[in-house]
Amino acid sequence: MNLQSNDFELFGLAPQFAQDRGAIDARWKDLQREAHPDKFAAQGAAAQRVAMQWSVRINEAYQRLKDPLKRAAYLCELHGAAVNAENNTAMPPEFLMQQMDWREALDDAHSLEDLDNLGLQVKLAMRDELSKCERLLDQQHNYLQAAQQVRALMFIERFERDVQARLDQMDTMERGQ
């Protein structure tokens, strides 16, 4: 193992979007066992520091690999197509219209049922967009277009959190009555 290896190499995985979450989790546990600083206690403080660096590196890779959105962004960056979500917010007009419609629906939602329906729409859109991202990355190898797709997914994920926050708020209000 090499600290400079990319996350896929570190975990012994093919560098692709489609991954088995169970395999990622199992490999993470194996790597953590191998690099645990306590295993190196007899070898002194320097060996424990190196093991701690490995442990941190393994955890960082795990966080990227287990999350489909982070994994997609990472693949794009590995292939020279940085997502740059903070600097590049340009989106197709139809996507922006959908976002506006969802925002209006969230503002107009006055019941748990309204919010549940909106949440379902968002989850289905997320699933569809992740599917497109997988095709762009694993089949077409179109990393620039995939980076655009990742930016769209980030918007959807953020909106999904907003819907969930509103659901939590409304649920709390209803229980308080």
N, C-alpha and C positions, 0 to 999 in steps of 0.2 A: 504494500500500500504506500501511497505517496500523498503527502498533504496537498500537492499541486494537481492531483487527479481531479477530473470533473466529477460531479455527483454520481453520474451513471457509472463511470469507471469504479469509483469508490464502492458503490453498492453492487457491482457486478451485473448491471442491467444494460439491456440494449438501449441506446440513446434514442428513445421514441416516446411519443405522448402516451400511447396505450400501455398501461402498466397494471399489474395485479397488486392491489393495495395490500393484500395479505403477504405477498412476497416481499414487498417493501418493509412492512412492519417486522417480519421475521428476520430479514437481513439486518435491520437496524438493531434489533435485540442482540443478534450475534456479534455485530461490530462493537456494540457497547460493552459486551462481556469481554471481548478481546482487548479493548482499550481502557478498561476501567482502571483508574489510578491506584486503587487498592492492590491490584495484581502486581504492581511495581514497587510496593512499599519496601521490599527487601533490597531493591536496587538503588535506593536513595532518592533524594529530593529532585535531582535533575531528571531522572527517569519518570518520576511522578508528574513533573511539569510537562514533559513531552506527551505523556498519556493524557493529561488534561487537555492539551491542545488538540489531540486526536479526538477526544470525547466531544469537544466543542465543535470541531469540524464535522464529525459524524452527525451531530444534532442539527447543525445548519443544513446539511445535505438532506437529512430526513424531512425537515420542515418544507423544503422546496419540492422534494419528490412526492410526498404524500398528498399534496394539494394540487389538484389538476390545473388550476389557474396559474399557480406559481411554477409548476412544472412546464407549462406551455411557454410562459414568459422566459424561463431559463433556457429552453430549447431554442427559442428565437434568438436570444442573446448569444448562445454558443455558436450560432450560424450567422452572426454579424448583423442581425436585425433587432436592434435594441427596441424595446417597447416604448420607452420615453413617455410614459403616461402623464407625467407632470408637465411636460413641455409640448406634447402633441395630443391635443384633444379634438382634432378634426374628426368628424364622423359623417357618414352618409346621411342625407336629408331624411330618408325614411326611418333610419334608426333614431334620429333626433325627434321625429314626430312621435314615434312609439314611446320614447322617454317622456315627452310632454303629455301624451295621453295617460300614461301610467301615473305621472305626478298629479294630474287632475283627478284621476280615479282615487288616488290616495287621499287627496284633499276632500273629496266628496264622500269617502267611505264613512258611514255612520253606524255600522254594525260589524260584529265579528264575522258574520257571513260575507259581507262586502270585502272585508280584509282577507278572509280565507280564499275567496275567489280570485282576488288580485294576486295573492301569494302563489296560488296554483298557476296562474298565467305566467308569472315571473319564473317559477321553477321549470315550467315547460320550455320557456324561451331559453333559460340557462342550459338545459339539457340539449336543445337543438343547436345552440351556439357552440357548446363544447364538442358536439359531434362534427360540426363544420371545422372547428379548430383541429380535431384529430385528423380529418381528411387532409387539411392543408399541410399539417406537419408530417404525418406518417406516409401519406400516399403521394401527394403532389410536391412535397418538399418546397413549398412556397412560403418561406419564412417571413418575407415582408408582408404578405397578405395575412399570415397568421398573427403577426405582431399587431396589425389593425384589429383582428378578431379578438386578441387578448385585451386590447384597450376597450372594446365594446363589452366584453365579459366583465371587466372591472366596473364599468358603469352599472351593469345589471346586478352584480354582486352587491354593490353599494346600495342600490335601490332595494334589493331583497332585505338587507339589514334594516333599512328605513321602514319597510312594511312590517318586519318582525318587531321592531321597536314600537310601532303604533299598535300592533296586536297586543303586545305586553302591557302597554299603557291602558288600552281599552279593557283588557282583561282585569287589570288591577282596579280600575274604576268600577267595573261591574261587581267585583267581589266586595268592594268597599261600601256598596249601597245597602 
